[in-house]
Amino acid sequence: MVRLFAAIDVGSFELELGIYEMSGKTGIHVIDHVKHTIALGKDTYNRGKISHGLVEEMCQVLLDFSARMKAYQVENYRAYATSAMREAKNNQIVLDQIRVRTGIDVKIISNSEQRFISYKAIASKDKEFHKIIQKGTAIVDVGFGSMQVSLFDQDSLVSTQNMPLGVLRLWQTINQIPASAKQKQNITVEIVDHELLTYRKLYLKDREICNLIGIGDAILTLLHIMNKGTGESMRRIQITGEEFQLFYDRIRKMTPEQMEETFGIPEGYAAMLIPAAVIYKRLIEMTNAGMIWIPGIRLIDGIVAEYAERKKIIVFSHSFEEDIIAASRNMAKRYKSPMSHIEIVETIALDVFDNLKKYHGLKAKDRLLLQIAANLHSCGKFINMRNSADCGYNIIMSNEIIGLSHVEREIVANVVRYNIQEFRYNQIYLEAGPSKDSSLAEPDNLTLKIAKLAVILRLANCIDRSHKGKLRGCRIRVKENHLLITTEYAGDITLERMMVLQCTEFFEEIYGLRPVLRQKRKV
């Protein structure tokens, strides 16, 4: 069965529409693609909100997109907005105008969701992706508002970090400085170096990076320019570090006007390519990466890949859930968490969650959030042993966790906080608010979800309170009105009994079950 799907990207510099055919047999194929240049980011980054004129232009373009979707008889669509809309003070007003005037529902996605969606589009190119990430690899997504670097090592996601080095943001900063073209170029290098050198100290120490995977419109345009006149057009998708250096030496001597004329680049776009080229040049030099793979994907390709995966139209061989878990474990290691204790707490927490399916009514994604919280529950002690609960909350909210929305990250942070602190039903405030995520419709539901997950984590943490793994491998089951925790450990478990007892009131309050720790004596 062939389905038609439309993906819309409301970006910082462009509105983009892709119309795709999807089927289990032939995969995903683009059948139409249009884009319109509109500098939403220029308004947001300068004034903090999107002007009436740009809203008018945006609505007209989206009406045209809607008409095109109807002409193709598109069955489903997804429309996502990124940093320019995310950072605009009037974004809810703008989104309402779009919905009322065009009928298109646009969802603002967090930075981590945006990068994760693009990452799925890369992974859809199975063979090349898996081959490349066997060695140290960095996915470099240079956008208009920011850039993201995600590190892989032996098929595992190590870390992901966002930096304020978007090409439109950089260009606007530099353009305000009264200086010659050469001076502006030098200033661009200094700004880029300031961010990247800090990144190298924190994340690239003793890490070998053999390959870069470049995604985003900036690198696609640079590749198009490099291939111009060679007859290869966009077919060549791998370039060496040396080739990029030669290309950089060529374009850095050109004015934006010369680039527009020579390469046929849209007016106003050429000036932003120098910041993009500087970023990639300095990353190549910093990592000594020998090759850049440019798979030619955009955010809209990620949107359709994510939809096809959710509808089980395509199946990825790569486990994205494992990437999220691996990233949270690496974050725990960075904050010196006791990994043997974390492993036990994670196992017990998931076992309790699975045994309570009839009682909690939660979903698979909530199980993942619990697993992440279990991995990060000790990170606050890195900052302050006495006030670790609040410190843990702040650490989690200050770090991106790829694949999670802002609301989901706040759920994890609150679960970690109330793993220790007394639960406050009427005092939980989520910064992002329920309106940011339609799947989490009511504040009361959020509070209850946090309580359900927090009490499971608290119980699991209590079971290994000594950090000695006494109850490793314990058996958990529900019987009548009790949650039975049975261990064959023959030693003293007085501390564990006491801690489980302290957790009993909260657990009974949430689930109506009484946790009971039993020690099974061997005959």
Number of C-alpha atoms within 10 A of each C-alpha: 8 14 15 20 24 26 24 26 23 26 23 27 20 18 21 22 23 24 24 22 18 21 16 14 10 11 15 22 14 15 11 14 13 12 14 14 15 17 18 24 27 21 16 24 20 12 12 16 21 25 15 10 8 15 17 14 12 22 21 15 18 23 17 13 22 17 13 17 22 11 9 14 11 17 11 12 19 17 19 20 21 22 24 25 26 19 17 20 14 15 18 15 12 22 20 15 16 21 15 11 14 19 14 21 15 18 19 23 21 22 23 20 19 22 25 23 24 22 25 21 23 24 21 22 13 13 9 13 17 16 11 21 22 14 16 20 29 28 23 24 24 26 24 29 24 18 21 22 21 22 23 23 18 14 18 20 23 22 23 22 16 18 15 16 23 23 27 25 23 21 21 16 15 19 13 9 11 9 12 9 16 12 13 18 16 13 15 21 17 13 16 22 17 11 13 18 14 11 16 15 10 10 15 15 9 8 13 14 21 19 24 30 22 24 24 20 19 23 22 19 19 20 22 19 20 22 16 15 10 8 9 12 14 17 12 16 17 15 15 15 21 13 12 20 16 11 17 18 11 10 18 17 12 14 15 21 13 14 21 17 13 12 15 12 18 11 12 12 18 21 19 19 23 24 26 27 22 21 23 22 18 17 21 23 12 15 18 15 19 15 21 24 19 22 22 20 18 21 28 26 26 23 26 28 28 20 18 20 14 11 10 12 18 20 14 14 10 15 11 18 12 13 19 22 20 18 25 25 23 17 23 23 15 13 18 14 21 14 15 11 20 23 16 23 29 22 16 27 27 19 17 21 21 14 15 18 11 9 13 16 10 15 9 8 12 19 16 17 22 26 24 25 28 34 29 29 31 26 27 26 18 16 14 13 12 10 14 21 24 20 22 25 24 17 18 23 17 10 14 23 25 27 21 21 20 22 20 20 25 22 26 27 27 29 32 33 25 22 26 18 16 9 19 10 12 8 8 14 13 17 10 14 16 17 13 18 17 9 8 16 13 13 15 14 12 20 20 14 18 25 23 23 29 29 25 27 29 25 25 25 27 22 28 23 20 14 16 11 16 20 24 18 14 19 15 19 15 15 10 8 12 15 22 19 20 17 19 16 18 12 9 10 18 8 14 19 17 14 17 24 17 13 18 16 14 21 23 16 11 16 16 14 21 22 22 15 21 16 17 11 10 7 3
